[in-house]
Amino acid sequence: MESIKQRHENIHGNMGRFGKVQEYLGEFVYGGIDGAITTFAVVAGAAGASFDHNVIIILGLANLIADGFSMSVGAYLAQKSESDSYDKHRNIELWEIDEWPDLEKEEIREIYQKKGFEGELLEQVVEVIAKDKEVWADEMMQGEHQMLPDGKSALWVGIATFISFAIMGFIPLMVYVLPFIQSEEPLLLASLFTLTAFVFIGYLKSYVTQTSAIRGVLETLLLGAIAAGFAYFAGTVLEGMMG
């Protein structure tokens, strides 16, 4: 009998067009959203304060490194905590199956009774599940604790988050950092670059959340515009106060 974990991996492994990378697509999306929004907010705020280009570059790169690392560490710890919690509860279930098999059988029976099984069919299901301790533990994890393993590596969750944060967060800085990109209105060009990044991230976000692509793009654009607007306004006000 196929375990809950195997069913979960088979379903999600074949869902999308991104293959194995899809496992970490969510982390890439949310890391990218945070990277693009926060870095563009830093650039907009610095531009609003009329800072020199070198200062904007320093602030932007410092944000990429510090915030990107902080976010990736947070993502790593959250995933590790979730995985550790699942493993802890599953080990407890395995121990209880060894120590109190009759009680655990009754719990499986109750779980499947709630699903509509009854009579001889119910007893057959219970007996089949009880023949394999690993399957038994998986069923208990889902039915009693409502927990499923996602199979993600905490390390790769952190890496994917940092990479996406750095890549998308660098886009608002390109006009200031790359010598072959010149503009008399660097903030405007940076805004256009970031707009493109938001459209891309918004589309990926809609794919991850299985929602409308238009909605995903518009939500991301709105968040970015609000963050940048506040930052630019704050930079302008502070520059006026200090000037």
N, C-alpha and C positions, 0 to 999 in steps of 0.2 A: 504493500500500500504506500502510495506516494505521501511523503511528509508535507506538513504545512510549509516548511521552509523551501522544499523543492518546488512546490506549486507556486509559491510566491516568486521565486527566482525565475521559473520558466515563463510565467506570465509577464513579468516586468522586463525580462531579458529580451523578449520578442516584440515589445510594444512599439518601439520607435525606430527612427531612421538613423539614430546616432550611435547604435551599437553599444559596446561596453562603456563608452564615454557617457552615455545617458545616465548611468548610475550617479554621476557627480554633476550632472547638468544643473540641478537645482542650486548647488553650491556656487557654480560658475555664474549663474544668473544673479543671485543675491549678492555675491561678492562684487560682481561687475556693476550692479546698480549702486551699491554703496560707494565703490571706487569712483565712478563717474560723477555721482552727485556731490560727494564731499570734496573731491579735488576741484571740480568746477566751481563749487561754492568758495573754496579758498582763492582760486584765481579771480573770481568775480569780486570778492571782498577786497583783495589786494589791489585790483584795478580800480575799484571804487574809491580806495584810499590814495590813488595815484602813486602807488609804489613803483620803484624802478623795476625793469624787467628781471634783473638779477635777483632781486628780493622775491619776486613772484616765483621764479624758478626754485629758489631755496625753500620757500614755504610749501610749494606744490610737491616737491620731491620729498621733503620731510613728512608731509601728510601721507604720501604713498607708502613710505617705509614704515612709519610709526603706526598709522591707522591700519594699514594692510596687515602688518604683523599682529597687531592686537586683535583684529577681526578673525584672522586665521587661527590664532591660539584659542579664541573663544569658540570657534566652530569645532576645532579639534577636541576641546574639553567637553563640549556638549555631546558630540558623537560618542566619545569614549564613555561618558557617564551613562548614556543610553544603552550602549553595548554591554557595559559592566552590569547595569541593572537587569538587563534581559538574561545574561548568563547567570547571575546570582539567583534569580527566581526559577530559572530552568533547572539549576542544580538542586534547588530545594525540592522541586517537583520530582526529580529523579530519586532523591533520597526518600521522599514520602511514598513513592511507588514501591520502593524496596521494603520500607518499614510497615506501611499500612496499605497493602494492595486492595483489600476489600473496600476500604473507605474511598480510595481513589477511583475504584471501579464505580462506586455509587455516584461519585461526582461526575464521571463521564456519562453515566446513565441520565443524570439530571440535566446535563448540558444538552444531550441529544433529545431528551423529552421536550425541552423548550423549543427545539427545532421542528417538532412535530412527529418524531419517531415514537412508535409504541409497539407493544406486544412482542411477537417473535422477531420482527425486523430490528427492533431496538436492541434486543439481547444479542442478536447476531453482530450488530455494529459494535457493541461494547466488547464482545469477545474478540473480534478481529483487531480492534485497536489495542486491546490488552495483550495481544501476542507479541507486540514489538514495543519495547520500552521507550525507544527514541520517538516513535510515532505517538505513543501515549503521552509523553512529556510535551511534544509539540501541540497536541490537541488541548492539553490542559493549559498551556501558555495562551493559546488563542481563546479558548472557551471560558476559562476562569479569570485570566488576567487581562484579556484583550490586548495581548502583546504579540507582535510579529517581528522576526529579525529582518533587517534590511540588507545585511551582508556588506555594508560599507566599511571601508577601512578608515579609522579616525585620522590616521596620518594623511591619507589621500584627500579626505574632506578638507583638512587644513591647507594642504598644498593647492588644491583646486580653488579654494577661496582666495588665497593669497595671489595666485597667478591671475585670476580674473580681476581682482581688485587692482593689481599693478597694470595690467594691459588696458583696461577700460579707464582707469584713473590717469593714465599717461596721455590719453587722447586730448583732454583740455589743455595740456601743457605743450603739445607738439609745436604750436606756433611760436612758443617762447624758447623752446629748447633746440629744435632742429634748424640749422642754419639755412637750409635750402627752402624753408617756408618763410616768406617775407610778406608783411602786410602793414599798411598804415593804420589799420583798425584791428589790432591783434585780438582784442576781446570779442569783436564781432566774428572773426574767423574761428576763434576758439569755441564760440557759441554754436557755430554751424557744424564744426567737427563733433562737438558733444551732442548736438541734436541728432546727428547720424548714429552715434553710439547708443543714444537712448532708444531710437527706433529699433535698432538691432537687438538690444537687450530686452526691450518690451515685447518683441516678437518671440524671443526665446522664453520669456516669462509666461506668455500665453500658452506656449507649448507645454511647459512644465505643469502649469495649473489647469490645463485643458479648458481654457476660456477663450473668448474672442480675441483674435490678434489685434483688432482695432482697439479694443478695450485695454489690452496689455500695453500697447504702444502709448495710448493717450494717458494712462495712469502714470507711466514712467516719465513721460514728458512733463506732466503736471507737477510731479514731485520734484523733478530737476529744476523746473522753472521757479517754483516756490522757494526752494533752497537757495538758488542763485540770486533771486530777487532780494531775499532777506539779507544775504551776505553782502551784496553790492550796496544795498541801502545802509547796512551797518558800517561798511567801510567808508562810505561817503560821509555819514554823520560823524564818525570818529575822526576822520581826517579833518573835517571842519572844526571840531572841538579842539583838536590838538594843534591845528594850524593857527 
